[in-house]
Amino acid sequence: MFKRSKGQGTTELPIAPLIDVVFLLLMYFMLSSTIQKQEADLSFSLPGSVSSEVAMKLPDEQIIEIRADGQAVLNEFAYDSPSDSSYVELASMLSRFRENCEAGKVDARVTLSPDDDTIHESIVKVMDACALAGIEGVQFASKAEF
């Protein structure tokens, strides 16, 4: 018989049971973990403009009063300062008005009602704001009509 010396012994580690243990641990962690949706997978809808198929009965006319000092007033709210070179706030509001009218399939109309003492520069600035907003239906009225 052969005798082994203490320094030459080779011990082998059986690898097949270790692979089984690794697969069992992998299965355990896969089944015990919860699957969470990523943020990109969540479905949501953003608000947007809705266009209708049929024309709606909406008030399609806004009346802009132009005071003697040049202040533009729409729906009892004063927009911009008379000393401004252009009426940007008024143009922004009129642009939203035009978009709502287009969504409702009605024509956007603006009636300008200047005071008798209003200077022409103020009227032209309001007309420029209407043009900047894309409103083409602009008409004039006197204070006696309202």
Contact map, one row per residue, 1 for C-alpha under 8 A:
11100000000000000000000000000000000000000000000000000000000000000000000000000000000000000000000000000000000000000000000000000000000000000000000000
11110000000000000000000000000000000000000000000000000000000000000000000000000000000000000000000000000000000000000000000000000000000000000000000000
11111000000000000000000000000000000000000000000000000000000000000000000000000000000000000000000000000000000000000000000000000000000000000000000000
01111101100000000000000000000000000000000000000000000000000000000000000000000000000000000000000000000000000000000000000000000000000000000000000000
00111111100000000000000000000000000000000000000000000000000000000000000000000000000000000000000000000000000000000000000000000000000000000000000000
00011111100000000000000000000000000000000000000000000000000000000000000000000000000000000000000000000000000000000000000000000000000000000000000000
00001111100000000000000000000000000000000000000000000000000000000000000000000000000000000000000000000000000000000000000000000000000000000000000000
00011111110000000000000000000000000000000000000000000000000000000000000000000000000000000000000000000000000000000000000000000000000000000000000000
00011111111000000000000000000000000000000000000000000000000000000000000000000000000000000000000000000000000000000000000000000000000000000000000000
00000001111100000000000000000000000000000000000000000000000000000000000000000000000000000000000000000000000000000000000000000000000000000000000000
00000000111110000000000000000000000000000000000000000000000000000000000000000000000000000000000000000000000000000000000000000000000000000000000000
00000000011111000000000000000000000000000000000000000000000000000000000000000000000000000000000000000000000000000000000000000000000000000000000000
00000000001111100000000000000000000000000000000000000000000000000000000000000000000000000000000000000000000000000000000000000000000000000000000000
00000000000111111100000000000000000000000000000000000000000000000000000000000000000000000000000000000000000000000000000000000000000000000000000000
00000000000011111110000000000000000000000000000000000000000000000000000000000000000000000000000000000000000000000000000000000000000000000000000000
00000000000001111111000000000000000000000000000000000000000000000000000000000000000000000000000000000000000000000000000000000000000000000000000000
00000000000001111111100000000000000000000000000000000000000000000000000000000000000000000000000000000000000000000000000000000000000000000000000000
00000000000001111111110000000000000000000000000000000000000000000000000000000000000000000000000000000000000000000000000000000000000000000000000000
00000000000000111111111000000000000000000000000000000000000000000000000000000000000000000000000000000000000000000000000000000000000000000000000000
00000000000000011111111100000000000000000000000000000000000000000000000000000000000000000000000000000000000000000000000000000000000000000000000000
00000000000000001111111110000000000000000000000000000000000000000000000000000000000000000000000000000000000000000000000000000000000000000000000000
00000000000000000111111111000000000000000000000000000000000000000000000000000000000000000000000000000000000000000000000000000000000000000000000000
00000000000000000011111111100000000000000000000000000000000000000000000000000000000000000000000000000000000000000000000000000000000000000000000000
00000000000000000001111111110000000000000000000000000000000000000000000000000000000000000000000000000000000000000000000000000000000000000000000000
00000000000000000000111111111000000000000000000000000000000000000000000000000000000000000000000000000000000000000000000000000000000000000000000000
00000000000000000000011111111100000000000000000000000000000000000000000000000000000000000000000000000000000000000000000000000000000000000000000000
00000000000000000000001111111110000000000000000000000000000000000000000000000000000000000000000000000000000000000000000000000000000000000000000000
00000000000000000000000111111111000000000000000000000000000000000000000000000000000000000000000000000000000000000000000000000000000000000000000000
00000000000000000000000011111111100000000000000000000000000000000000000000000000000000000000000000000000000000000000000000000000000000000000000000
00000000000000000000000001111111100000000000000000000000000000000000000000000000000000000000000000000000000000000000000000000000000000000000000000
00000000000000000000000000111111110000000000000000000000000000000000000000000000000000000000000000000000000000000000000000000000000000000000000000
00000000000000000000000000011111110000000000000000000000000000000000000000000000000000000000000000000000000000000000000000000000000000000000000000
00000000000000000000000000001111111000000000000000000000000000000000000000000000000000000000000000000000000000000000000000000000000000000000000000
00000000000000000000000000000011111100000000000000000000000000000000000000000000000000000000000000000000000000000000000000000000000000000000000000
00000000000000000000000000000000111110000000000000000000000000000000000000000000000000000000000000000000000000000000000000000000000000000000000000
00000000000000000000000000000000011111000000000000000000000000000000000000000000000000000000000000000000000000000000000000000000000000000000000000
00000000000000000000000000000000001111101100000000000000000000000000000000000000000000000000000000000000000000000000000000000000000000000000000000
00000000000000000000000000000000000111111100000000000000000000000000000000000000000000000000000000000000000000000000000000000000000000000000000000
00000000000000000000000000000000000011111100000000000000000000000000000000000000000000000000000000000000000000000000000000000000000000000000000000
00000000000000000000000000000000000001111110000000000000000000000000000000000000000000000000000000000000000000000000000000000000000000000000000000
00000000000000000000000000000000000011111110000000000000000000000000000000000000000000000000000000000000000000000000000000000000000000000000000000
00000000000000000000000000000000000011111111000000000000000000000000000000000000000000000000000000000000000000000000000000000000000000000000000000
00000000000000000000000000000000000000011111100000000000000000000000000000000000000000000000000000000000000000000000000000000000000000000000000000
00000000000000000000000000000000000000000111110000000000000000000000000000000000000000000000000000000000000000000000000000000000000000000000000000
00000000000000000000000000000000000000000011111000000000000000000000000000000000000000000000000000000000000000000000000000000000000000000000000000
00000000000000000000000000000000000000000001111100000000000000000000000000000000000000000000000000000000000000000000000000000000000000000000000000
00000000000000000000000000000000000000000000111110000000000000000000000000000000000000000000000000000000000000000000000000000000000000000000000000
00000000000000000000000000000000000000000000011111000000000000000000000000000000000000000000000000000000000000000000000000000000000000000000000000
00000000000000000000000000000000000000000000001111100000000000000000000000000000000000000000000000000010000000000000000000000000000000000000000000
00000000000000000000000000000000000000000000000111110000000000000000000000000000000000000000000000000010000000000000000000000000000000000000000000
00000000000000000000000000000000000000000000000011111000000000000000000000000000000000000000000000000111100000000000000000000000000000000000000000
00000000000000000000000000000000000000000000000001111110000000000000000000000000000000000000000000000011100000000000000000000000000000000000000000
00000000000000000000000000000000000000000000000000111110000000000000000000000000000000000000000000000000000000000000000000000000000000000000000000
00000000000000000000000000000000000000000000000000011111000000000000000000000000000000000000000000000001100000000000000000000000000000000000000000
00000000000000000000000000000000000000000000000000011111100000000000000000000000000000000000000000000001110000000000000000000000000000000000000000
00000000000000000000000000000000000000000000000000000111110000000000000000000000000000000000000000000001110000000000000000000000000000000000000000
00000000000000000000000000000000000000000000000000000011111000000000000000000000000000000000000000000000000000000000000000000000000000000000000000
00000000000000000000000000000000000000000000000000000001111100000000000000000000000000000000000000001001010000000000000000000000000000000000000000
00000000000000000000000000000000000000000000000000000000111111000000000000000000000000000000000000000000000000000000000000000000000000000000000000
00000000000000000000000000000000000000000000000000000000011111000000000000000000000000000000000000001000011110000000000000000000000000000000000000
00000000000000000000000000000000000000000000000000000000001111100000000000000000000000000000000000000000000111100000000000000000000000000000000000
00000000000000000000000000000000000000000000000000000000001111110000000001100000000000000000000000000000000011100000000000000000000000000000000000
00000000000000000000000000000000000000000000000000000000000011111000000001100000000000000000000000000000000001111000000000000000000000000000000000
00000000000000000000000000000000000000000000000000000000000001111100000111100000000000000000000000000000000001111000000000000000000000000000000000
00000000000000000000000000000000000000000000000000000000000000111110000111000000000000000000000000000000000000011110000000000000000000000000000000
00000000000000000000000000000000000000000000000000000000000000011111011110000000000000000000000000000000000000011110010001100000000000000000000000
00000000000000000000000000000000000000000000000000000000000000001111111110000000000000000000000000000000000000000110110000000000000000000000000000
00000000000000000000000000000000000000000000000000000000000000000111111000000000000000000000000000000000000000000111111000000000000000000000000000
00000000000000000000000000000000000000000000000000000000000000000011111000000000010000000000000000000000000000000000010000000000000000000000000000
00000000000000000000000000000000000000000000000000000000000000000111111100000000010000000000000000000000000000000000011001100000000000000000000000
00000000000000000000000000000000000000000000000000000000000000000111111110000111110000000000000000000000000000000000000001000000000000000000000000
00000000000000000000000000000000000000000000000000000000000000011110011111000111010000000000000000000000000000000000000000000100000000000000000000
00000000000000000000000000000000000000000000000000000000000000011110001111111110000000000000000000000000000000000000000000000000000000000000000000
00000000000000000000000000000000000000000000000000000000000001111000000111111110000000000000000000000000000000000000000000000000000000000000000000
00000000000000000000000000000000000000000000000000000000000001110000000011111000000000000000000000000000000000000000000000000000000000000000000000
00000000000000000000000000000000000000000000000000000000000000000000000011111100000000000000000000000000000000000000000000000000000000000000000000
00000000000000000000000000000000000000000000000000000000000000000000000011111110000000000000000000000000000000000000000000000000000000000000000000
00000000000000000000000000000000000000000000000000000000000000000000001111011111000000000000000000000000000000000000000000000000000000000000000000
00000000000000000000000000000000000000000000000000000000000000000000001111001111100000101100000000000000000000000000000000000000000000000000000000
00000000000000000000000000000000000000000000000000000000000000000000001100000111110100111100000000000000000000000000000000000000000000000000000000
00000000000000000000000000000000000000000000000000000000000000000000001000000011111100100000000000000000000000000000000000000000000000000000000000
00000000000000000000000000000000000000000000000000000000000000000000111100000001111100000000000000000000000000000000000001000000000000000000000000
00000000000000000000000000000000000000000000000000000000000000000000000000000000111110000000000000000000000000000000000000000000000000000000000000
00000000000000000000000000000000000000000000000000000000000000000000000000000001111111100000000000000000000000000000000000000000000000000000000000
00000000000000000000000000000000000000000000000000000000000000000000000000000000001111100000000000000000000000000000000000001000000000000000000000
00000000000000000000000000000000000000000000000000000000000000000000000000000000000111110000000000000000000000000000000000001001100000000000000000
00000000000000000000000000000000000000000000000000000000000000000000000000000011100111111110000000000000000000000000000000001100100000000000000000
00000000000000000000000000000000000000000000000000000000000000000000000000000001000001111111000000000000000000000000000000000000100000000000000000
00000000000000000000000000000000000000000000000000000000000000000000000000000011000000111111100000000000000000000000000000000000000000000000000000
00000000000000000000000000000000000000000000000000000000000000000000000000000011000000111111110000000000000000000000000000000100100000000000000000
00000000000000000000000000000000000000000000000000000000000000000000000000000000000000111111111000000000000000000000000000000000110110000000000000
00000000000000000000000000000000000000000000000000000000000000000000000000000000000000011111111100000000000000000000000000000000000010000000000000
00000000000000000000000000000000000000000000000000000000000000000000000000000000000000001111111110000000000000000000000000000000000000000000000000
00000000000000000000000000000000000000000000000000000000000000000000000000000000000000000111111111000000000000000000000000000000110010100000000000
00000000000000000000000000000000000000000000000000000000000000000000000000000000000000000011111111100000000000000000000000000000000111100000000000
00000000000000000000000000000000000000000000000000000000000000000000000000000000000000000001111111110000000000000000000000000000000000000000000000
00000000000000000000000000000000000000000000000000000000000000000000000000000000000000000000111111111000000100000000000000000000000000000000000000
00000000000000000000000000000000000000000000000000000000000000000000000000000000000000000000011111111100000100000000000000000000000011100000000000
00000000000000000000000000000000000000000000000000000000000000000000000000000000000000000000001111111110000000000000000000000000000000000000000000
00000000000000000000000000000000000000000000000000000000000000000000000000000000000000000000000111111111000000000000000000000000000000000000000000
00000000000000000000000000000000000000000000000000000000010100000000000000000000000000000000000011111111111100000000000000000000000000000000000000
00000000000000000000000000000000000000000000000000100000000000000000000000000000000000000000000001111111111100000000000000000000000000000000000000
00000000000000000000000000000000000000000000000011110000000000000000000000000000000000000000000000111111110000000000000000000000000000000000000000
00000000000000000000000000000000000000000000000000110111010000000000000000000000000000000000000000011111110000000000000000000000000000000000000000
00000000000000000000000000000000000000000000000000110111000000000000000000000000000000000000000000001111111000000000000000000000000000000000000000
00000000000000000000000000000000000000000000000000000011010100000000000000000000000000000000000000001111111100000000000000000000000000000000000000
00000000000000000000000000000000000000000000000000000000000100000000000000000000000000000000000000001100111110000000000000000000000000001000000000
00000000000000000000000000000000000000000000000000000000000110000000000000000000000000000000000011001100011111000000000000000000000000111000000000
00000000000000000000000000000000000000000000000000000000000111000000000000000000000000000000000000000000001111100000000000000000000000111110000000
00000000000000000000000000000000000000000000000000000000000011110000000000000000000000000000000000000000000111110000000000000000000000101110000000
00000000000000000000000000000000000000000000000000000000000011110000000000000000000000000000000000000000000011111000000000000000000000000111100000
00000000000000000000000000000000000000000000000000000000000000111100000000000000000000000000000000000000000001111100000000000000000000000111100000
00000000000000000000000000000000000000000000000000000000000000111100000000000000000000000000000000000000000000111110000000000000000000000001111000
00000000000000000000000000000000000000000000000000000000000000001111000000000000000000000000000000000000000000011111010000100000000000000000111000
00000000000000000000000000000000000000000000000000000000000000001111000000000000000000000000000000000000000000001111110000000000000000000000011000
00000000000000000000000000000000000000000000000000000000000000000001000000000000000000000000000000000000000000000111110000000000000000000000000000
00000000000000000000000000000000000000000000000000000000000000000011000000000000000000000000000000000000000000000011111000000000000000000000000000
00000000000000000000000000000000000000000000000000000000000000000111110000000000000000000000000000000000000000000111111101100000000000000000000000
00000000000000000000000000000000000000000000000000000000000000000001010000000000000000000000000000000000000000000000111111100000000000000000000000
00000000000000000000000000000000000000000000000000000000000000000000000000000000000000000000000000000000000000000000011111110000000000000000000000
00000000000000000000000000000000000000000000000000000000000000000000000000000000000000000000000000000000000000000000001111111000000000000000000000
00000000000000000000000000000000000000000000000000000000000000000100011000000000010000000000000000000000000000000000011111111100000000000000000000
00000000000000000000000000000000000000000000000000000000000000000100010000000000000000000000000000000000000000000100011111111110000000000000000000
00000000000000000000000000000000000000000000000000000000000000000000000000000000000000000000000000000000000000000000000111111111000000000000000000
00000000000000000000000000000000000000000000000000000000000000000000000000000000000011100000000000000000000000000000000011111111100000000000000000
00000000000000000000000000000000000000000000000000000000000000000000000100000000000000100100000000000000000000000000000001111111110000000000000000
00000000000000000000000000000000000000000000000000000000000000000000000000000000000000000000000000000000000000000000000000111111111000000100000000
00000000000000000000000000000000000000000000000000000000000000000000000000000000000001000000000000000000000000000000000000011111111100000000000000
00000000000000000000000000000000000000000000000000000000000000000000000000000000000001110110010000000000000000000000000000001111111110000000000000
00000000000000000000000000000000000000000000000000000000000000000000000000000000000000000010010000000000000000000000000000000111111111110100000000
00000000000000000000000000000000000000000000000000000000000000000000000000000000000000000000000000000000000000000000000000000011111111110000000000
00000000000000000000000000000000000000000000000000000000000000000000000000000000000000000010001000000000000000000000000000000001111111100000000000
00000000000000000000000000000000000000000000000000000000000000000000000000000000000000000011011001000000000000000000000000000000111111100000000000
00000000000000000000000000000000000000000000000000000000000000000000000000000000000000000000001001000000000000000000000000000000011111110000000000
00000000000000000000000000000000000000000000000000000000000000000000000000000000000000000000011001000000000111000000000000000000011111111100000000
00000000000000000000000000000000000000000000000000000000000000000000000000000000000000000000000000000000000110000000000000000000011001111100000000
00000000000000000000000000000000000000000000000000000000000000000000000000000000000000000000000000000000001111000000000000000000000000111110000000
00000000000000000000000000000000000000000000000000000000000000000000000000000000000000000000000000000000000011110000000000000010010000111111000000
00000000000000000000000000000000000000000000000000000000000000000000000000000000000000000000000000000000000011110000000000000000000000001111100000
00000000000000000000000000000000000000000000000000000000000000000000000000000000000000000000000000000000000000111000000000000000000000000111110000
00000000000000000000000000000000000000000000000000000000000000000000000000000000000000000000000000000000000000111100000000000000000000000011111010
00000000000000000000000000000000000000000000000000000000000000000000000000000000000000000000000000000000000000001110000000000000000000000001111111
00000000000000000000000000000000000000000000000000000000000000000000000000000000000000000000000000000000000000001110000000000000000000000000111111
00000000000000000000000000000000000000000000000000000000000000000000000000000000000000000000000000000000000000000000000000000000000000000000011111
00000000000000000000000000000000000000000000000000000000000000000000000000000000000000000000000000000000000000000000000000000000000000000000111111
00000000000000000000000000000000000000000000000000000000000000000000000000000000000000000000000000000000000000000000000000000000000000000000011111
